[in-house]
Structure formats: structure tokens, C-alpha cells
Amino acid sequence: MARTPPPAESSGNKLSDIIKGAVNSAVTQSGVNAQAEVGRVGPGFGPNPLQPRGFASPQDVYDQSVGYESPFNHLAPGAMRAMWSVPDVAVTHTPVNTLTSAGVPNSTQSAQIVGGLVSNPVSPATGFNTVPNMQLQIVTNGPVHVIANLSVQSNVASDLVQFAFYRDGNQVGQIFTHTLPSTTNTASLIHLAIIDNPALVASFLTPHIYALNWKAGTGVLKAATTQRSMYSLKLTPY
């Protein structure tokens, strides 16, 4: 007895027909989008269905535009890859040199507040002498920034007085000459600062004593009440 062949499948149900239909549909939709991109209108064409995407800055993405992006934009001869054209300002891994720790400060202020100061000290009549309570002992391995502040006055109008920094009894830096006010016994604020490097002339971590010295002019030079202080800052942290 002869076998009966299976019924033929309809042409619309074949797998090959289904694949071809999907491909044709994708090609048609791609053509619609391409026509919309160049601005054509007419039957079967509409506006670009893709919405522009937002961004905070053009540097947030590789491109400089929004909206539809054609895959053929970067295929022109000589075109650079997107990641090669990132502006320099967008590169954030530039190394920055920073100190590992801050400098170490030192001052006479705490001792002056706790122990008190000699009020209205008077400078000797001749030579450079240390201003009372204006000394600091420092241990450093590099340069030191030394600052001094004091108010002084004289019983002679426009008296010329002098100041200088000393380290371990030796003068460091220049002599500073100051003209006091034309009115006698009128206080004048003095602010002086130097940068010294004791490590170049002494062994490593040797203690040093910095002092501010003063020299009277033709009159009697004295510090006004207790208004004076001295500070130092080690510029090379340990």
C-alpha cells in the first residue's frame, strides 16, 4: 500500500519566509529613519522618532552633538577615533605634587599668656641686645620662617631705632632701621620676618635659639606694655 505524502506547508508559514519578512521589515524601517534624518517628507516618511539625549557637558561623552547619530559619521578618510580627540581639559589624571604633612609651628605666645611678660622693658643705651621674651628654641631639619611682632616707642621724636634677628648669638640677615613717629612716646608696631636655613651650617637636628635684638637711637627705646610675640614655622616637615 503506497504512503500518502504529508500536506504541503503554506508559503507564509515557512521559516525562510518568516526570516525574509523580518529582514525586509528592518530594511524598510531603516530607510524611514534615514529619510527622516536628511529631512525628506512624504508618504511613508515621518519625523525622526529618536529623542535627543541630555548631557551636562559635551565632555561627558565622546561626541559634541545630540540626537540621531549615523554610524557612518566617523568613516571618512583621516577621521580620528572618538577617544583620541578628548580635549586636554577633560583629562583628570594629571598628577599634582602635595606635601605629605604641614610645617611645624612654634611661638612664644603660650608661654607669654601663662607666665606673663615684663611690662615696658627698656633697651640698653648702646649696642644690640635681645628683646625680653623674644627668644625661641627650634629643632629643625631644613629652612625656618621666623616672624616677630612688637610695639615700641621713644622719648625722642622721629627717633631711628634698629632691629636684627640672631641665631645662637650670631646675626642672621640684615639690620632693619625704623623711624618712630614724630610725636614722642607714641607706640609704633614693628613686624619683621626672615627665612633662615640652619641645617646648612650645623649638624642634622641641632637645637637653635632664635632671638630678636634691638638697638636704641638717640632716645630711650622701650617696648609698649606687653605687646610683643615671636613665631617660627619649620618649612620642611619631619
Secondary structure as UniProt FT lines:
FT   HELIX           11..13
FT   HELIX           15..37
FT   TURN            38..39
FT   TURN            43..44
FT   HELIX           58..60
FT   TURN            71..74
FT   TURN            77..78
FT   HELIX           82..85
FT   HELIX           88..90
FT   STRAND          104..107
FT   HELIX           109..115
FT   STRAND          129..139
FT   STRAND          144..154
FT   TURN            157..158
FT   STRAND          160..167
FT   TURN            168..169
FT   STRAND          170..179
FT   TURN            184..185
FT   STRAND          188..196
FT   HELIX           198..200
FT   TURN            204..205
FT   STRAND          207..215
FT   STRAND          221..234
//
